[in-house]
Amino acid sequence: MDMRLTHLTLSPEVACGQCRNQIQVEGDVTLPGSLRETTCVLHASAMAVVETAEAMQDRVTIGGRVVFCVLYAQGDAHRVDSIEATADFTHLCDMPGAAPRAEVFAHAQAEHVDATVQNGRMTMRATVRLCARATRCDQVEVLSGIELPSAQVRTAQMSMQRTVGRGSGEALLREEFDLPADLAIHDTLGAWATVGPVDTAGGQGRVGMSGEITLTALHASDLPGKPLVMTRHTVPVSQSVELGGEGGELLDGRMVVKDVAVASQDMGDGERTLRAEVLLGLSAWAEKQEEATLLTDAYTTSGDDLRLNRTPMTIRTGTHRMHAAESGKAALLLPEGAAPVRTMLAAFATPVLTNFTQQGNRLLAEGTLDVTLLYMTPGSDAPVSVHMEAPLRAAFAGSASPEDMVFLTAADVEAVPITSDRVEMRYVLHAQVEGMASAQVMVVTDAAPIPADPGTRDIVLYFTQPGDTTWDIARRYRIPEDALRRLNPDLSGDPQTGQGVVIWRRQSD
């Protein structure tokens, strides 16, 4: 049998492993002042950042840091101070399927943050949720065609997507904002920043990213009965990242906040300026959509038949990234024994995701909100705080598969007293989804001749079975599919179950 096989080498990108872990990260710092002074922790927050992620055999090492920020009162209960500390972490995650030189995407999010003071040192702890996915590209040789006079060949178009270029970097943004004079601010205690949706554009080996950063700052104030005030500021940002690797027509990028530093300065004449520095981590990638014609089936109409070697192959068909926001509110009942509310100063909320499901075209997220309320009580001019958990249930327009990574953040958190023991909190919840769309296809990797029954010359009336196609029938009786259709002109498409099909079977050579 004079047969010629056409081979094609593919390099599909596949997710070779993923993991979800929780780790405890702890840091400490020495407090200023006397060891004998009473210290009260009002609020502890943290930001987790991934710095490195490396794949090994069935494992991934993730390294990063957690930046803690704690509001506290020491000695004088009326005076609120803040302190920061940084703690590095390295965690080895089990990830079956990972291999050296695989590309790793990892994300860290700080949850359940608290701080305690003992012997003049403040210990800060955070639960950090780590999510990681490893991808690799393996070369696979498949058949795209068979050249043989008696061969009947079926092919199909396969579309796959792979990452062909990557880049990363950092950017330090410096901005100044005029603070309202009527807030009587005399010091700035800390700030938190979030990045909104990012738009990308590119060309000539670079990806440009633009978006907006929201900066929330907490200040010490001389306002009567309100020693703390908050301000919010928006910062437009535009950065670019150089890509390494090939060029691709599909561009995307991410910006994450890695650190925030703020200070305010008296400019005279009642004017005060807030100076902010925001360190951004930048990552970008280029992706290519590739088309390939693959052999899916083949047989002969005479002589030896064909044995096809098939193997399943997983391919990446697309990227699943989504950003959605929904407003939410919660009615909070203060814990038993908490001081009554007179004036609300600030509210903080950290979402903790425990489960997400898809309901139609809505992504349903469930979990809890870690809430801290800072407020004034009747008959006192010293701020107090309470910490509590509130149930979280939100629906976002969009979708996510069980393998996707879903992250929640809360922004624009506001709280107002309803009664002395009840507070209504409003917020905007942001959901970010990161994932890959994949499909499993059966590919033909080789073909070889095998002896075939020569058959007989006859005419057969065949009644179709469920699922039969004209290709299936033609292959079973080793006749050309177009000859079968010519003999049965009523076959405009695939036959109906139980439909009679006439087959003229000639004796094979």
N, C-alpha and C positions, 0 to 999 in steps of 0.2 A: 504494500500500500504506500503510494507516493504521497505522503502527507507533510504539510508544512505548518508549523505552529507559530503564531505571532505572540510574542511575550511583551508584557508591559510592567515596568517597575513602579510601584506606588509607595508613597511615604505618608500614610495616614497618621494624623495626630489623635491619640486616644488618651483618655483619663486612665492611668494605670493604678491609681489608689487615692484614697481620701481618708481623713480622720477628723474627729471632733473630740477635743480634750478640754478638761478644766484643770487649772493649776492654781496654787496659792503662791502669791508673791508678797514678800514682806520687806519693808525698809524702815530705817529709823534715823532719827536726827536729834541732836542735843538742843534743848530749848534754851533761849536766853533767859536771864533772870535767876532768881533765887530758887533753890530746891524746895524751900518751905512754902512757896507761893502755891495756892490752889489753882489748878488748871482745869478748865472745862472745855471739852471738845464740842464745838457747835455743828460742824459739817466736815466730812471728809469725802473727797472726790479723787478720781484717778483717770489717767489716760494711758492706754496700752498701745505700744508701737512695735511692729515687727521690723527688725533690722536685717536679719539673715534667715535664709531657709535653704537647707541643703538635703538632697535625697541620698539615701544609701539603700542597701538591699533590704526591702521590706520595712524601712524606717525612714523618718524624716527628722532632722534636727532643726528646731526653730529657736532663734535667739532674738531678744529684743529688750525693751525696757518699759518700766511703768513710772510715770511721773505723777507723784502724789501732790495734792494741795489740800491743806487743812486750815479751817477757820477755828479759832479758839480764843478764849479769854483767860488771861493769867494774872492772878493777883487782883486786879481791878476788874470786876465783872461787867463794868460799863464799857470797857475798851476791848474791841475785837481786833485781833491780829491774825496774820496768815503766815504759813510756813510751807515750803516745798521741799521735797526729797525725791531722789531718783533711785530706783532699784533695777538692776539688770537681771535678766532671767535667761536660762537655756533649758530647753525641754526636748527630750527624745520621745517622739511619737511613734507608736507602732502603726505601720501603714502597709499591709499586705499588697504586693504588686509593685511597690516603688522600686526603683533601680537607680544605680549611680548615673549621674549626668541627666537625670530627668529634670524637667523644669517644674518648679514648685511655686504655687501661689498660696500665700498664707495671710491670715488676718487675725488680729487679736482685739479683744474688747474687754474692758474692765467692768466688773460687776461686784456687787456686795462689798463696798469699801467701808472700812472703819478704822479708827485710830484710838489708842489708849496712851496714857501718860503714867510713867513710874520712874521715880528717882531722877527727875529732870530730863528724861529722854522720852520722846514720842515715838511709838511704834505704829506703823501704818501697814495695813493688810488689805489685799484685794484678791478676789477670785477673778481669774483671767480666763476667758473662753477663747480657745484656739481652734481655728478651722483651717485646714490645709487640703490642697489638691495637687497631685503630681501628674504631669503629662509627659508623654514621650512620642517620638516618631520612629517607627520601625519600618525598614524597607521590606516590601512584600512583592514577590514576582507572581504575576497572574497572567492568564491567557486573555487576549483581546480578540483573537480570531483563529480560524482553522481554514487552510486552503486544501481542498480535496474535491475532485469532480463530483463525487456522489454525496458530499456532505450537505446537510441542512443545518444552518447556523442561526442561533438566536442571540442577539446582543441587547444590552441595555445601557443607558447613560447613568453614570453615578456621579453625584455632586458631593464634594467634601470640602471642608474648610480647615485650614491649618495656619498656625502662627509662623510667620516668616521673618519678623524683625521685632526686636525689643530694645527698650531703653529706660533708664531711670536716672534720677538726680534729686537734688534738693534746691529749694528756693527760700530765701529769707525776705519776708515782706516787712517793711517799716512804714507805719502810718501814724498820723497825728489827728486827734479829734478835739474840737472845742467842747468842753463840758458845760452844761447849763449852770448859770450863776445861781439860779434860784434853788439848786439842790444843796448849796453850801458844802461842797465836797472839800475835805482837807487831806484825804489820803486815799490811795487805791489799794485794795487788799488782794485782788486776784482777778483772773479773767479766764473765760472758756470760749473756744472757737469751734465752729462747725462749717463744713464745706457743703454747698448746695450742689445741684446737678451740674455736670461738666459737659461743655460742648467741645468737640474736637474738629480740627481741620489740619491739613498737612500738605507736604510736598517737599521734594528734594531731600529726602532722608530725615525729615523732622516731623514731629507731631505737635501742633499747637493746641493748648488747652485754655479754655476761658470759663469763668464761673464767678461765684460770689461767696465770700466768707462772712459769716455772721459772728460778731464778737460781742459777748456779754460780759460786762465788768461789774464788780461789786466794790463799792466805795464806802469809806467812813465819812459821815456827814455831821454837821453841826445843827441840823434841823431839830427843833424842839420835838421830843418824843419819837424821833426817827433817826437813830444813829447809823443806820445802814440804808443805802439806796443803790439801785441797779440802773445801768444804762446799756443800751444796745446800739451797735454800730455795724454797718455793712461796708465791706471792702471788695471792690471789683478786682479780680485777679486774672492775669493773662501770662502764661508761661509756655515754654516750648522745651521739648526733649529730643535729643538726637537719637536716631535709631541705628542699631547695628543689625546686620543681616540683609535679607532681600527686601525689595520694596513690595508693598501689598496695597490693594485698592481699598481695603477695609481698615480704618484707623479707629483706635479707641485709647482712652487714657483715664487715669485716676489721680486724684489729689487727696492726700490725707494730712491732717494736722498732727505734727510731731511734737511741737512745744509752743507755748505761749508765754510771753513776758510782757508785763505792763508796768507803767509808773505814771503818776500825774505830777504836774509841776504848776506852781502858782506863777502866773504871768503878770500879776499886778492888776490893779484897778478891778478886782473882783473876777478876773478871768483865770480860768484854769484849763490846762491842756492835758489830754491823755495821750501818752506815747505807747505804742504797741508794736511788738515784734512777734511775728507768727512764722514758725519754721514749717514749711510744707515738704512732704515727701511726694515725689512725682514718679509715676510709672506710665509707660505708653507701649503700645505694640501695634504692629501691622499684620493684617491677616489677608490671606488669599483664598478666594473661592476657585476651586479647580474642578474641571469636568473630565471624565474619562469614559471611554467606551469599553465595556467589559463583556466577555463571552459569558452567557448564562446557561446555554444548553446547546447540544449538537448531537446529531445522529447521522447515519448514512442510509441511503435508499437501496444500496446493493453492496455485495461483497461483505468484508468484515465490518462489524459495527464498532462503536467507540465506547471506551470506558473513560469517564471523566472523574478526575480527582477533585473533590470539592473541600473547601474549608471555610468555616465561619470567620468573618473579620469585622471588627468594630471600627467604625469611622466616625469622625466628628463632622456633623452636618451644619453646625452653626454655633453661635454664641448667644447665651441667655443672660442679659444684663438689664436690670430694671431699677428705676428709682421712682418711688411714689410717696406721697404725703397725705395724711388725713388728720383733721382736727379731732381732738378728744377732750373729754372732761370727766372729772371724778368728784363725787361728794365724799369728803373725808371726815370721819369722826375721830377726834383726838383720842389717843390712848387713855385708858383709865389712870387717873392721877396726874395727868398733864395739866400745866397751868393754863388758865383760860386765855383766849386770844383777845387782844385789844386792837393792835395794829399789825398788819402783815408787812414784813420787811422783804423777804425773798423766799422763793420756792425752788427746789431742785428735784428733778425726777430722772432716774436711770431705768430704762426698760430692760427687763430680763426675759428673754424669749425662751419658752419651754416647749412650744409645739406650733407647727404651722400646717395648714391643710388647704387644699384647693376646693373651692365650691363654685362651680361654673367659671365665670371670668373674674372671680374675686379671690384674693389671697387672704385667708383668715389666720391671723396671728394671735396666739394666746400666751399669757405669762403673767408677770407681776411688774409693778412699778415700785422701785425703791425710792421713797419720798423723804425729803428733809424739808421742814418748814421752820423758817426763822421769823420770830415775831416778838412783839412787845406785849406785856401782860398789864392788867389794871394795877395801878398803885406802885409800879416799878419802872425805872428807866434803864434797866439792864436787859439786853436781848436774851431770849431763850430759844431753844430748838427742840423739836421732836422728830423722831425717825419712825417710819411705819412702812408697811407694804400695802399696796392697793392692787386688786385684781385688774388685769389688762386683757382686753379683747378688742381687736381692731380688724377692719376689713379694708383691703387696698385693691384698687383697680389694677389687675395684672395677674401674673401666674408665676408659679415656681414648682419645680419637680422635687421629689424627696431627696435627690442627690445634690440640689443646689444649696449654696450658702446664703442664709438670710440674716441680715443684721438690722437691728432697730436702734434709733437714736431719738431722743426727745429734745425739742427746741421750743423757744418762746413760751417757757413755763411761767404761768401767772397764778396766783392764789388770792382769794378774797374771803374774809370771814363772812359766814352766814349768821351764825350765832357764836356764843363764847366758846363752844366746843365743836363747832362744825365749820368746815372750810370747803369752798368749791375751788378746784384746781382745773385750769385749762392749759392745754399744751398742743403742740403740733408734733405728730409722730411721723418719722421718716423711716421708710423701709427700703433697703438696698438688697438686691438679689444678684448673685454672681453664680453662673453655671455654664455648662456646655450641653448642647443638644447633640445626641449621638444616635446612631442606628447600627444594627447588626445586619450585614449582608453576607450572602453565600457567594464565594468567588470560586472560579475554576482555576486550578493551579497547573494542571497537566492533563494530557489526553493520550490514550494509547489504543491501538486496534485490538479487538477481541473477536474470536470466531462467532459467527451468527448463523442461525437456522435459515437455510435458503428459502424456506416457505413454499407456498404453492400459488399457482395462477388461478385466482377466483374473484368473485364479486361477493362482498359481505354487506349485510345490513346491520349496522351497529346502533344500539339504543344507548344514548349517553347516560352516564352516571353523574351524581351530584359533583359539581366542581370541574367537570371535564371542559377542556378548551380544545379548539381545533388543532392547536399545536400538540396537545397530549394525544389526541386520536391519531394524527398523522405520524407521530413518533412511534406509537404502539404498533402500527401496521407498516412502518418504514416506507411511507410515501411522502412526496413533497406536500407541504401545507397548501400551496397555491393550486396544486392539482386537486386536492380535496375540495377546495372551495369552488373550483370550476365545475366539478362533478355535482356539487350541491349548491346551486345558485341562491337558494333560500337562506344560506348561512351568511347573513350580513354581519354578524358578530359571533361571539361564542354561543354554542347551542344551548337550548333549554334542556333541563333534566328530562330524560325519557324521549327526547327527539330522535327520530330515525335518521341515520347518516349512511349514505351509500359509499362504499369503499371498493375501488377497483385495485386489487392487489396483483401485481405482476410478479412472476417468479424471479428471484434474485439471481444475479450472475454467479 
